[in-house]
Amino acid sequence: MAGSAIESDDPITDINITPLVDVCLVLVIIFMVTAPMFSEPPIKIDLPVANTREGEEADKLTITLSKDGEYAIDTRKFTDPKLLGDALREALAQKESKVVILRADKDALHGQLTDLMSRAKDAGAQSLTIATEQPK
């Protein structure tokens, strides 16, 4: 009987990874739920409708223009066009592709949009793209 049961005096040195996997899965779920909140634009606008193809640039800069004349670069808001121009230069200096996406409200003034395009070109933008919505 003594030979049938194997008993060992060695300490248990294995790591139980089940709690680690549980914690990692919970973190993944939290990141999946909160990630869309970070992509919300700082200014709510209504984009014009157009038949276009979807473009995807990894290294792009997004400028938003509201119908009230508010500006935003990615997530930073601006009310003074002079400060916007300075921030554009700084932001474009950090981007490799120099692609600028213009998101303008469909009720924004045409003059404000052309001024914004001019400021982006002066700041060093090599390519300008105007964002639109797909027709429903």
N, CA and C atoms as a LAMMPS dump frame, in Angstrom:
ITEM: TIMESTEP
0
ITEM: NUMBER OF ATOMS
408
ITEM: BOX BOUNDS ff ff ff
-5.0000000000000000e+02 5.0000000000000000e+02
-5.0000000000000000e+02 5.0000000000000000e+02
-5.0000000000000000e+02 5.0000000000000000e+02
ITEM: ATOMS id mol type element x y z
1 1 1 N 0.804 -1.186 0
2 1 2 C 0 0 0
3 1 3 C 0.856 1.262 0
4 2 1 N 1.972 1.154 0.583
5 2 2 C 2.824 2.325 0.637
6 2 3 C 3.338 2.687 -0.746
7 3 1 N 3.468 1.72 -1.651
8 3 2 C 3.985 1.988 -2.984
9 3 3 C 2.935 2.516 -3.94
10 4 1 N 1.635 2.379 -3.624
11 4 2 C 0.604 2.802 -4.563
12 4 3 C 0.336 4.302 -4.515
13 5 1 N 0.48 4.92 -3.395
14 5 2 C 0.236 6.354 -3.277
15 5 3 C 1.567 7.081 -3.373
16 6 1 N 1.648 8.024 -4.307
17 6 2 C 2.881 8.79 -4.487
18 6 3 C 2.739 10.104 -3.736
19 7 1 N 3.554 10.266 -2.738
20 7 2 C 3.561 11.501 -1.977
21 7 3 C 4.928 12.138 -2.133
22 8 1 N 4.925 13.438 -2.259
23 8 2 C 6.187 14.128 -2.457
24 8 3 C 6.33 15.225 -1.43
25 9 1 N 7.529 15.433 -0.972
26 9 2 C 7.801 16.493 -0.015
27 9 3 C 8.275 17.764 -0.72
28 10 1 N 8.246 17.782 -2.085
29 10 2 C 8.695 18.963 -2.836
30 10 3 C 7.665 20.093 -2.71
31 11 1 N 8.14 21.324 -2.561
32 11 2 C 7.187 22.446 -2.482
33 11 3 C 6.542 22.704 -3.858
34 12 1 N 5.35 23.294 -3.842
35 12 2 C 4.647 23.635 -5.088
36 12 3 C 5.264 24.922 -5.628
37 13 1 N 5.846 24.839 -6.815
38 13 2 C 6.528 25.997 -7.4
39 13 3 C 5.813 26.528 -8.635
40 14 1 N 4.718 25.925 -9.035
41 14 2 C 3.983 26.394 -10.208
42 14 3 C 3.198 27.662 -9.872
43 15 1 N 3.046 28.534 -10.886
44 15 2 C 2.274 29.761 -10.72
45 15 3 C 0.871 29.523 -11.269
46 16 1 N -0.135 29.87 -10.484
47 16 2 C -1.518 29.735 -10.917
48 16 3 C -1.859 30.956 -11.778
49 17 1 N -1.998 30.78 -13.086
50 17 2 C -2.225 31.918 -13.976
51 17 3 C -3.702 32.212 -14.212
52 18 1 N -4.593 31.441 -13.662
53 18 2 C -6.023 31.674 -13.866
54 18 3 C -6.453 33.067 -13.397
55 19 1 N -6.075 33.54 -12.208
56 19 2 C -6.459 34.91 -11.82
57 19 3 C -5.856 35.97 -12.741
58 20 1 N -4.652 35.74 -13.228
59 20 2 C -4.014 36.684 -14.147
60 20 3 C -4.802 36.782 -15.452
61 21 1 N -5.229 35.652 -15.981
62 21 2 C -6.015 35.636 -17.214
63 21 3 C -7.349 36.335 -16.989
64 22 1 N -7.98 36.105 -15.833
65 22 2 C -9.25 36.762 -15.519
66 22 3 C -9.099 38.28 -15.487
67 23 1 N -8.065 38.762 -14.839
68 23 2 C -7.828 40.204 -14.755
69 23 3 C -7.562 40.786 -16.151
70 24 1 N -6.767 40.096 -16.959
71 24 2 C -6.466 40.574 -18.313
72 24 3 C -7.728 40.642 -19.165
73 25 1 N -8.583 39.663 -19.076
74 25 2 C -9.833 39.673 -19.844
75 25 3 C -10.745 40.816 -19.409
76 26 1 N -10.814 41.084 -18.122
77 26 2 C -11.614 42.213 -17.636
78 26 3 C -11.049 43.524 -18.167
79 27 1 N -9.726 43.675 -18.177
80 27 2 C -9.114 44.891 -18.71
81 27 3 C -9.397 45.051 -20.198
82 28 1 N -9.35 43.979 -20.949
83 28 2 C -9.654 44.04 -22.378
84 28 3 C -11.09 44.495 -22.59
85 29 1 N -12.009 43.984 -21.813
86 29 2 C -13.417 44.388 -21.934
87 29 3 C -13.578 45.863 -21.588
88 30 1 N -12.904 46.327 -20.548
89 30 2 C -12.988 47.747 -20.177
90 30 3 C -12.453 48.624 -21.3
91 31 1 N -11.33 48.264 -21.905
92 31 2 C -10.774 49.052 -23.002
93 31 3 C -11.69 49.034 -24.221
94 32 1 N -12.315 47.908 -24.501
95 32 2 C -13.219 47.832 -25.651
96 32 3 C -14.446 48.725 -25.454
97 33 1 N -14.922 48.826 -24.222
98 33 2 C -16.099 49.646 -23.948
99 33 3 C -15.756 51.127 -23.958
100 34 1 N -14.59 51.496 -23.436
101 34 2 C -14.251 52.919 -23.315
102 34 3 C -13.569 53.5 -24.55
103 35 1 N -13.031 52.696 -25.442
104 35 2 C -12.3 53.218 -26.604
105 35 3 C -13.149 54.113 -27.504
106 36 1 N -14.396 53.793 -27.807
107 36 2 C -15.187 54.694 -28.67
108 36 3 C -15.418 56.075 -28.067
109 37 1 N -15.357 56.195 -26.748
110 37 2 C -15.567 57.498 -26.119
111 37 3 C -14.428 58.461 -26.424
112 38 1 N -13.238 57.937 -26.657
113 38 2 C -12.088 58.798 -26.921
114 38 3 C -12.064 59.307 -28.356
115 39 1 N -12.841 58.733 -29.239
116 39 2 C -12.829 59.163 -30.632
117 39 3 C -13.921 60.188 -30.932
118 40 1 N -14.654 60.631 -29.935
119 40 2 C -15.69 61.63 -30.141
120 40 3 C -15.032 62.982 -30.443
121 41 1 N -15.512 63.7 -31.472
122 41 2 C -14.937 65.01 -31.775
123 41 3 C -15.329 66.031 -30.704
124 42 1 N -14.489 67.046 -30.493
125 42 2 C -14.769 68.026 -29.445
126 42 3 C -15.931 68.956 -29.784
127 43 1 N -16.223 69.121 -31.079
128 43 2 C -17.304 70.004 -31.514
129 43 3 C -18.285 69.167 -32.326
130 44 1 N -19.566 69.258 -31.988
131 44 2 C -20.59 68.527 -32.729
132 44 3 C -20.949 69.304 -33.994
133 45 1 N -20.85 68.637 -35.159
134 45 2 C -21.17 69.283 -36.429
135 45 3 C -21.978 68.334 -37.299
136 46 1 N -22.673 68.894 -38.298
137 46 2 C -23.377 68.106 -39.305
138 46 3 C -22.572 68.177 -40.592
139 47 1 N -21.999 67.044 -41.002
140 47 2 C -21.195 67.016 -42.228
141 47 3 C -22.104 67.042 -43.447
142 48 1 N -21.647 67.648 -44.54
143 48 2 C -22.429 67.59 -45.768
144 48 3 C -22.444 66.17 -46.328
145 49 1 N -23.466 65.869 -47.134
146 49 2 C -23.613 64.536 -47.703
147 49 3 C -22.991 64.512 -49.092
148 50 1 N -22.2 63.466 -49.392
149 50 2 C -21.571 63.33 -50.706
150 50 3 C -21.256 61.869 -50.964
151 51 1 N -21.242 61.482 -52.235
152 51 2 C -20.833 60.135 -52.617
153 51 3 C -19.32 60.122 -52.77
154 52 1 N -18.642 59.567 -51.783
155 52 2 C -17.183 59.512 -51.812
156 52 3 C -16.74 58.14 -51.353
157 53 1 N -15.471 57.847 -51.59
158 53 2 C -14.93 56.602 -51.07
159 53 3 C -14.278 56.906 -49.74
160 54 1 N -14.247 55.907 -48.901
161 54 2 C -13.659 56.066 -47.577
162 54 3 C -12.139 56.067 -47.688
163 55 1 N -11.489 57.022 -47.056
164 55 2 C -10.036 57.071 -47.026
165 55 3 C -9.552 56.808 -45.621
166 56 1 N -8.423 56.177 -45.508
167 56 2 C -7.878 55.848 -44.196
168 56 3 C -6.409 56.236 -44.175
169 57 1 N -6.08 57.214 -43.383
170 57 2 C -4.7 57.639 -43.202
171 57 3 C -4.348 57.439 -41.737
172 58 1 N -3.274 56.775 -41.488
173 58 2 C -2.878 56.504 -40.105
174 58 3 C -2.315 57.753 -39.436
175 59 1 N -1.586 58.571 -40.164
176 59 2 C -0.897 59.728 -39.613
177 59 3 C -1.547 61 -40.15
178 60 1 N -2.743 61.308 -39.669
179 60 2 C -3.463 62.462 -40.184
180 60 3 C -3.768 63.439 -39.058
181 61 1 N -4.077 64.669 -39.442
182 61 2 C -4.458 65.71 -38.508
183 61 3 C -5.88 66.13 -38.874
184 62 1 N -6.775 66.173 -37.901
185 62 2 C -8.164 66.52 -38.163
186 62 3 C -8.46 67.903 -37.61
187 63 1 N -8.987 68.767 -38.484
188 63 2 C -9.388 70.117 -38.083
189 63 3 C -10.897 70.2 -38.233
190 64 1 N -11.579 70.667 -37.186
191 64 2 C -13.033 70.76 -37.186
192 64 3 C -13.445 72.22 -37.143
193 65 1 N -14.461 72.573 -37.96
194 65 2 C -15.018 73.928 -38.004
195 65 3 C -16.514 73.822 -37.764
196 66 1 N -17.011 74.504 -36.729
197 66 2 C -18.442 74.473 -36.438
198 66 3 C -19.138 75.613 -37.167
199 67 1 N -20.468 75.568 -37.2
200 67 2 C -21.217 76.637 -37.863
201 67 3 C -21.127 77.942 -37.085
202 68 1 N -20.745 77.871 -35.799
203 68 2 C -20.591 79.065 -34.965
204 68 3 C -19.195 79.662 -35.042
205 69 1 N -18.318 79.079 -35.865
206 69 2 C -16.966 79.606 -36.02
207 69 3 C -15.973 79.077 -35.006
208 70 1 N -16.299 77.988 -34.313
209 70 2 C -15.348 77.375 -33.391
210 70 3 C -14.446 76.43 -34.171
211 71 1 N -13.191 76.372 -33.766
212 71 2 C -12.209 75.503 -34.409
213 71 3 C -11.73 74.461 -33.413
214 72 1 N -11.271 73.318 -33.943
215 72 2 C -10.637 72.299 -33.096
216 72 3 C -9.6 71.563 -33.932
217 73 1 N -8.451 71.304 -33.331
218 73 2 C -7.425 70.468 -33.944
219 73 3 C -7.404 69.187 -33.139
220 74 1 N -7.784 68.095 -33.773
221 74 2 C -7.969 66.807 -33.106
222 74 3 C -8.904 67.006 -31.909
223 75 1 N -8.394 67.131 -30.693
224 75 2 C -9.269 67.276 -29.529
225 75 3 C -9.12 68.621 -28.825
226 76 1 N -8.299 69.526 -29.369
227 76 2 C -8.079 70.843 -28.747
228 76 3 C -8.935 71.902 -29.418
229 77 1 N -9.73 72.654 -28.632
230 77 2 C -10.605 73.702 -29.164
231 77 3 C -9.872 75.038 -29.233
232 78 1 N -10.261 75.851 -30.239
233 78 2 C -9.703 77.191 -30.416
234 78 3 C -10.818 78.145 -30.819
235 79 1 N -10.74 79.396 -30.364
236 79 2 C -11.669 80.425 -30.828
237 79 3 C -10.924 81.506 -31.604
238 80 1 N -9.624 81.631 -31.36
239 80 2 C -8.819 82.644 -32.037
240 80 3 C -8.092 82.003 -33.228
241 81 1 N -8.344 82.509 -34.452
242 81 2 C -7.676 81.924 -35.625
243 81 3 C -6.148 82.038 -35.575
244 82 1 N -5.602 83.076 -34.909
245 82 2 C -4.149 83.22 -34.802
246 82 3 C -3.555 82.067 -33.983
247 83 1 N -4.201 81.756 -32.853
248 83 2 C -3.733 80.635 -32.031
249 83 3 C -3.879 79.315 -32.775
250 84 1 N -4.923 79.225 -33.602
251 84 2 C -5.131 78.024 -34.404
252 84 3 C -3.972 77.827 -35.378
253 85 1 N -3.545 78.892 -36.038
254 85 2 C -2.433 78.801 -36.99
255 85 3 C -1.142 78.336 -36.331
256 86 1 N -0.861 78.874 -35.148
257 86 2 C 0.35 78.46 -34.418
258 86 3 C 0.269 76.997 -34.013
259 87 1 N -0.899 76.573 -33.529
260 87 2 C -1.074 75.175 -33.115
261 87 3 C -1 74.239 -34.323
262 88 1 N -1.472 74.7 -35.488
263 88 2 C -1.393 73.905 -36.715
264 88 3 C 0.061 73.65 -37.096
265 89 1 N 0.89 74.678 -37.018
266 89 2 C 2.31 74.516 -37.339
267 89 3 C 2.963 73.476 -36.427
268 90 1 N 2.67 73.59 -35.132
269 90 2 C 3.248 72.647 -34.167
270 90 3 C 2.775 71.222 -34.436
271 91 1 N 1.474 71.074 -34.682
272 91 2 C 0.914 69.732 -34.883
273 91 3 C 1.427 69.109 -36.18
274 92 1 N 1.521 69.893 -37.242
275 92 2 C 2 69.359 -38.525
276 92 3 C 3.492 69.04 -38.483
277 93 1 N 4.234 69.747 -37.643
278 93 2 C 5.655 69.456 -37.519
279 93 3 C 5.883 68.058 -36.933
280 94 1 N 4.912 67.566 -36.165
281 94 2 C 5.038 66.248 -35.547
282 94 3 C 4.502 65.133 -36.438
283 95 1 N 3.785 65.486 -37.506
284 95 2 C 3.193 64.475 -38.384
285 95 3 C 4.112 64.213 -39.567
286 96 1 N 4.225 62.961 -39.938
287 96 2 C 5.08 62.587 -41.056
288 96 3 C 4.39 62.791 -42.401
289 97 1 N 3.088 62.469 -42.489
290 97 2 C 2.406 62.491 -43.786
291 97 3 C 1.906 63.883 -44.178
292 98 1 N 1.716 64.783 -43.23
293 98 2 C 1.235 66.153 -43.492
294 98 3 C -0.149 66.166 -44.155
295 99 1 N -0.983 65.141 -43.853
296 99 2 C -2.339 65.062 -44.381
297 99 3 C -3.276 65.71 -43.375
298 100 1 N -4.146 66.617 -43.868
299 100 2 C -5.099 67.309 -43.012
300 100 3 C -6.508 66.973 -43.475
301 101 1 N -7.351 66.53 -42.537
302 101 2 C -8.753 66.247 -42.791
303 101 3 C -9.552 67.43 -42.257
304 102 1 N -10.33 68.086 -43.12
305 102 2 C -11.156 69.216 -42.722
306 102 3 C -12.584 68.724 -42.493
307 103 1 N -13.063 68.875 -41.26
308 103 2 C -14.437 68.516 -40.923
309 103 3 C -15.18 69.816 -40.675
310 104 1 N -15.962 70.26 -41.641
311 104 2 C -16.69 71.522 -41.519
312 104 3 C -18.184 71.252 -41.497
313 105 1 N -18.888 71.928 -40.61
314 105 2 C -20.342 71.825 -40.558
315 105 3 C -20.921 72.296 -41.888
316 106 1 N -22.001 71.643 -42.316
317 106 2 C -22.582 72.008 -43.614
318 106 3 C -23.148 73.422 -43.601
319 107 1 N -23.41 73.984 -42.416
320 107 2 C -23.913 75.351 -42.312
321 107 3 C -22.806 76.362 -41.994
322 108 1 N -21.556 75.923 -41.973
323 108 2 C -20.442 76.842 -41.722
324 108 3 C -20.268 77.756 -42.934
325 109 1 N -19.771 78.938 -42.691
326 109 2 C -19.582 79.907 -43.772
327 109 3 C -18.459 79.465 -44.707
328 110 1 N -18.682 79.67 -45.989
329 110 2 C -17.705 79.289 -47.006
330 110 3 C -16.38 80.019 -46.787
331 111 1 N -16.441 81.274 -46.406
332 111 2 C -15.229 82.055 -46.176
333 111 3 C -14.391 81.503 -45.038
334 112 1 N -15.056 81.016 -44.001
335 112 2 C -14.314 80.427 -42.875
336 112 3 C -13.592 79.161 -43.306
337 113 1 N -14.246 78.359 -44.145
338 113 2 C -13.623 77.121 -44.613
339 113 3 C -12.42 77.42 -45.504
340 114 1 N -12.557 78.382 -46.42
341 114 2 C -11.422 78.707 -47.285
342 114 3 C -10.28 79.322 -46.483
343 115 1 N -10.608 80.104 -45.45
344 115 2 C -9.573 80.657 -44.57
345 115 3 C -8.859 79.528 -43.828
346 116 1 N -9.622 78.547 -43.369
347 116 2 C -9.048 77.396 -42.685
348 116 3 C -8.141 76.598 -43.62
349 117 1 N -8.556 76.431 -44.863
350 117 2 C -7.73 75.722 -45.845
351 117 3 C -6.429 76.476 -46.08
352 118 1 N -6.521 77.792 -46.191
353 118 2 C -5.326 78.611 -46.408
354 118 3 C -4.368 78.513 -45.219
355 119 1 N -4.923 78.56 -44.014
356 119 2 C -4.084 78.453 -42.813
357 119 3 C -3.392 77.085 -42.745
358 120 1 N -4.1 76.036 -43.129
359 120 2 C -3.513 74.695 -43.106
360 120 3 C -2.374 74.594 -44.116
361 121 1 N -2.574 75.143 -45.302
362 121 2 C -1.508 75.129 -46.324
363 121 3 C -0.3 75.94 -45.852
364 122 1 N -0.562 77.116 -45.26
365 122 2 C 0.531 77.952 -44.754
366 122 3 C 1.295 77.261 -43.62
367 123 1 N 0.594 76.434 -42.852
368 123 2 C 1.234 75.739 -41.731
369 123 3 C 2.057 74.545 -42.188
370 124 1 N 1.926 74.142 -43.457
371 124 2 C 2.745 73.048 -43.962
372 124 3 C 1.99 71.819 -44.421
373 125 1 N 0.663 71.898 -44.518
374 125 2 C -0.112 70.744 -44.977
375 125 3 C 0.183 70.48 -46.445
376 126 1 N 0.425 69.221 -46.781
377 126 2 C 0.694 68.856 -48.172
378 126 3 C -0.548 68.363 -48.878
379 127 1 N -1.53 67.873 -48.109
380 127 2 C -2.753 67.345 -48.697
381 127 3 C -3.934 67.715 -47.81
382 128 1 N -5.002 68.25 -48.416
383 128 2 C -6.217 68.599 -47.689
384 128 3 C -7.348 67.714 -48.175
385 129 1 N -8.125 67.197 -47.25
386 129 2 C -9.286 66.375 -47.569
387 129 3 C -10.469 66.922 -46.782
388 130 1 N -11.608 67.085 -47.458
389 130 2 C -12.817 67.566 -46.788
390 130 3 C -13.688 66.364 -46.453
391 131 1 N -14.024 66.212 -45.182
392 131 2 C -14.824 65.088 -44.71
393 131 3 C -16.286 65.307 -45.05
394 132 1 N -16.95 64.243 -45.499
395 132 2 C -18.386 64.28 -45.789
396 132 3 C -19.024 63.026 -45.22
397 133 1 N -20.355 63.02 -45.188
398 133 2 C -21.097 61.836 -44.789
399 133 3 C -21.593 61.11 -46.016
400 134 1 N -21.691 59.796 -45.914
401 134 2 C -22.267 59.001 -47
402 134 3 C -23.778 59.183 -46.986
403 135 1 N -24.412 59.233 -48.166
404 135 2 C -25.876 59.321 -48.183
405 135 3 C -26.495 58.058 -47.595
406 136 1 N -27.642 58.241 -46.965
407 136 2 C -28.283 57.086 -46.313
408 136 3 C -29.281 56.427 -47.202
